[in-house]
Amino acid sequence: MTDSPVRVRLDVAYDGTDFSGWAIQPDRRTVAGELLAALAALFGHDVTGLTVAGRTDAGVHAIGQVCHVDIAPQAWQPLREQVLVRLAGLLPPDVRVTAVTEVTPEFDARFSALSRRYVYRVSDAPYGVHPLRRRDTLAWRWPLDLDRLNEASARLVGEHDFAAYCRRKPNATTVRTLLRLDWRRDADGVLSATVEADAFCHSMVRSLIGALLAVGDGRRPPEWPASLLTRRERANEVWVAPAHGLTLVAVEYPEPSQWASRAAATRRRRTLPEG
């Protein structure tokens, strides 16, 4: 038996309501904290390197989060067929590991990803939000125009510097490629925005939603959100939509043969081409 650790992909779902986000924080309940505690109970101290596709903020949900860990082979092999069921018994009810997959060391949950896809739910019904969906749907007091929302959204798709929509971190780029941003009205009348990009900077999705809602209810013209892309600092007039309406629904990866090359490419600093 080799001494090299086994890399394991975990697909994770959680209700973010009672969490202070994904990342471990002192004296706060976090998704990573609960997951690591369950893994430690199962494998002891033979678990290292927890890496997540996207660190969700406090209150944000997930049905398609992905992370990886490295587990010592002597701890992994005896339990490999039981991990999913055993974790279900160890984790609290607002966190579930939905799939456990052995992968090669080239897989990196964060850097190998091609894209992350989120859905934001908004109800503009006069009564607000259905009680069973109050944890994942924002209530909006004014009627929203679907055509205006989609017109404004289309202008934001592509590679841009989204500094106006991000909380900048030192030495971090705000250039992102927005692959998809569109709205639909579901059968229950709720508006769902699908937002997909190669990656997102801090608060970017909720800032985009906040700007678009101002268009949808008529307070701003459809060209306004895209006009902010010329900014190189955060636009203070952009409202950040509440976290509870946002859910990470999927993370996409290339074929296994491309995991390493994708990770190398992602690590390079994103910059806009000149001209």
C-alpha positions in Angstrom: 0.0 0.0 0.0 1.4 3.4 -1.0 2.0 6.0 1.7 0.8 8.8 -0.5 -2.4 10.4 0.7 -5.7 9.7 -1.2 -7.3 12.8 -2.7 -11.1 12.7 -2.2 -13.6 15.0 -3.8 -16.7 15.9 -1.7 -19.9 17.3 -3.1 -21.6 19.3 -0.4 -25.0 20.9 0.2 -26.0 23.2 3.0 -28.5 25.7 4.3 -26.4 28.7 5.0 -28.9 30.4 7.3 -27.2 29.6 10.6 -23.6 29.6 9.3 -21.0 32.5 9.3 -20.0 31.4 5.8 -17.8 28.5 4.6 -14.4 29.5 6.0 -13.4 28.6 9.5 -13.5 31.6 11.9 -12.7 31.7 15.6 -15.8 31.2 17.8 -18.2 31.1 14.9 -20.1 28.2 13.3 -19.0 27.6 9.7 -19.6 25.0 7.1 -15.9 24.1 6.9 -15.7 23.8 10.7 -18.6 21.3 10.8 -17.2 19.3 7.9 -13.7 19.1 9.3 -15.1 18.0 12.7 -17.1 15.2 11.0 -14.1 14.1 9.0 -11.9 14.1 12.1 -14.4 12.0 14.0 -14.3 9.5 11.1 -10.6 9.5 10.1 -8.8 11.0 13.1 -6.0 13.4 12.3 -5.3 11.8 9.0 -7.2 14.5 7.0 -5.4 17.5 5.6 -5.7 20.1 2.9 -9.4 21.0 2.8 -9.8 23.1 -0.3 -13.1 24.5 -1.6 -14.3 25.6 -5.0 -15.8 28.8 -3.7 -15.9 30.3 -0.2 -19.6 31.3 0.3 -20.4 34.2 2.6 -22.5 34.1 5.7 -26.1 33.1 4.9 -25.4 31.9 1.3 -26.6 28.4 0.5 -25.3 25.6 -1.7 -26.6 22.5 -3.4 -23.5 22.0 -5.6 -20.4 23.0 -3.6 -17.3 21.0 -4.2 -14.2 20.6 -2.0 -11.3 18.2 -1.7 -9.3 16.7 1.1 -6.2 14.4 1.4 -6.6 11.4 3.6 -3.9 9.0 4.7 -4.4 5.6 3.0 -4.4 3.6 6.2 -7.4 5.7 7.4 -9.2 5.8 4.1 -9.1 2.2 2.8 -11.1 0.5 5.7 -13.9 3.1 5.4 -14.0 4.0 1.8 -17.3 2.2 1.0 -19.0 3.7 4.1 -17.9 7.3 4.1 -21.2 8.8 2.7 -23.4 7.0 5.2 -21.0 7.6 8.1 -20.8 11.4 7.4 -24.6 11.6 7.2 -24.6 10.4 10.8 -21.9 12.8 12.0 -22.9 16.0 10.2 -25.7 18.4 11.5 -28.9 18.4 9.4 -28.1 21.6 7.7 -25.0 20.2 6.0 -24.9 17.1 3.8 -22.1 15.5 1.8 -24.0 14.2 -1.3 -21.1 12.4 -3.1 -17.7 11.1 -2.2 -15.2 10.4 -5.1 -11.6 9.3 -5.2 -9.7 11.6 -7.6 -6.1 11.9 -8.7 -3.7 14.4 -7.0 -4.0 16.7 -10.0 -7.6 17.6 -9.0 -7.9 20.9 -7.2 -11.4 21.8 -6.2 -10.6 25.5 -6.5 -8.1 26.0 -9.3 -9.3 23.1 -11.6 -12.8 24.6 -11.8 -14.0 26.0 -15.1 -16.9 27.9 -13.7 -19.2 28.4 -10.7 -22.9 28.8 -11.2 -25.3 30.6 -8.7 -29.0 31.1 -8.7 -30.6 34.1 -6.9 -34.4 33.9 -6.1 -36.6 36.9 -5.7 -40.4 37.1 -5.1 -42.2 40.2 -6.1 -45.6 38.8 -5.2 -47.8 41.2 -3.1 -47.8 38.7 -0.2 -44.1 38.3 -0.1 -42.4 34.9 0.0 -44.1 31.5 0.5 -43.3 30.4 4.1 -41.6 27.2 2.9 -39.1 29.2 0.8 -38.4 32.1 3.1 -34.9 31.0 3.8 -33.8 31.0 0.1 -35.9 33.7 -1.5 -35.8 37.5 -1.2 -39.1 39.4 -0.9 -39.3 42.4 -3.2 -42.0 45.0 -2.5 -42.1 46.4 -6.1 -43.1 44.6 -9.3 -40.1 43.5 -11.4 -40.0 43.6 -15.2 -38.4 40.5 -16.6 -37.5 42.1 -20.0 -35.7 45.0 -18.3 -33.8 42.6 -16.1 -32.6 40.6 -19.0 -31.8 43.6 -21.1 -29.5 45.0 -18.4 -28.0 41.6 -17.6 -27.0 40.9 -21.2 -24.8 44.0 -21.2 -22.7 42.6 -18.4 -21.8 39.2 -19.9 -18.2 38.8 -21.0 -14.7 39.6 -19.7 -14.7 42.9 -17.7 -13.1 44.5 -14.7 -15.9 44.2 -12.2 -14.2 46.5 -9.6 -17.5 48.4 -9.2 -19.1 45.2 -8.0 -16.4 43.8 -5.8 -14.9 44.4 -2.4 -11.3 44.6 -3.4 -8.6 42.6 -1.7 -4.9 43.8 -1.7 -3.0 42.5 -4.8 -6.1 40.7 -6.1 -7.6 41.3 -9.6 -11.2 42.1 -10.2 -11.2 41.0 -13.8 -13.7 38.1 -14.4 -15.4 36.4 -17.3 -19.1 36.4 -16.8 -20.3 33.5 -18.8 -24.0 33.8 -18.1 -26.4 36.2 -16.5 -30.1 35.9 -17.2 -33.5 35.8 -15.5 -36.6 33.7 -15.7 -40.0 33.7 -14.0 -40.7 30.3 -12.7 -44.1 28.6 -12.5 -44.6 29.8 -8.9 -44.1 33.4 -10.0 -40.6 33.7 -8.4 -37.9 35.3 -10.5 -34.6 33.4 -10.6 -31.4 34.9 -11.8 -28.7 32.4 -13.0 -25.2 33.8 -12.7 -22.1 31.9 -14.0 -18.5 32.9 -14.2 -15.0 31.5 -14.3 -14.8 32.9 -10.7 -16.2 35.6 -8.6 -14.7 38.2 -6.3 -16.1 39.0 -2.9 -19.7 40.2 -3.0 -19.8 40.3 -6.8 -22.9 38.2 -7.4 -25.0 39.9 -4.8 -23.8 43.3 -6.0 -24.8 42.5 -9.5 -28.2 41.4 -8.3 -28.7 44.5 -6.3 -27.9 46.7 -9.3 -30.2 44.7 -11.6 -33.1 44.9 -9.2 -32.9 48.7 -9.4 -33.4 48.3 -13.1 -36.2 45.7 -12.8 -38.3 47.9 -10.6 -37.8 51.0 -12.8 -35.5 53.1 -10.6 -32.5 52.8 -13.0 -32.3 52.5 -16.8 -31.2 49.2 -18.3 -27.8 50.6 -19.4 -26.9 51.7 -15.9 -25.3 48.5 -14.5 -22.9 48.1 -17.5 -22.0 51.8 -17.3 -20.3 51.1 -13.9 -17.8 48.8 -15.6 -15.6 51.8 -16.3 -15.0 52.2 -12.5 -11.8 51.0 -10.9 -13.2 51.2 -7.4 -16.3 49.8 -5.8 -19.5 51.8 -6.7 -21.0 52.8 -3.4 -24.4 53.4 -5.0 -24.7 49.7 -5.8 -26.8 47.9 -3.2 -25.6 44.4 -2.1 -28.6 42.0 -2.2 -29.1 39.9 1.0 -27.3 36.7 1.2 -30.2 34.4 1.9 -31.5 34.6 -1.7 -28.3 33.2 -3.2 -27.5 29.5 -3.7 -24.3 27.9 -5.3 -25.9 25.3 -7.6 -22.9 23.9 -9.6 -19.2 23.9 -10.1 -18.0 22.7 -13.5 -14.7 20.9 -14.2 -12.9 19.8 -17.3 -12.0 16.2 -18.1 -9.5 14.6 -15.7 -6.7 14.9 -18.2 -7.0 18.6 -18.1 -7.2 19.2 -14.3 -3.6 20.1 -13.9 -3.4 22.4 -16.9 -6.6 24.1 -15.9 -5.2 24.7 -12.3 -2.0 26.2 -13.7 -3.9 28.5 -16.0 -6.3 29.6 -13.2 -3.4 30.5 -10.9 -2.1 33.1 -13.4 -3.3 36.6 -12.7 -6.3 37.7 -14.7 -5.8 40.8 -16.8 -7.7 42.5 -19.5 -6.0 42.6 -22.9 -4.7 46.0 -24.0 -6.9 48.0 -26.4 
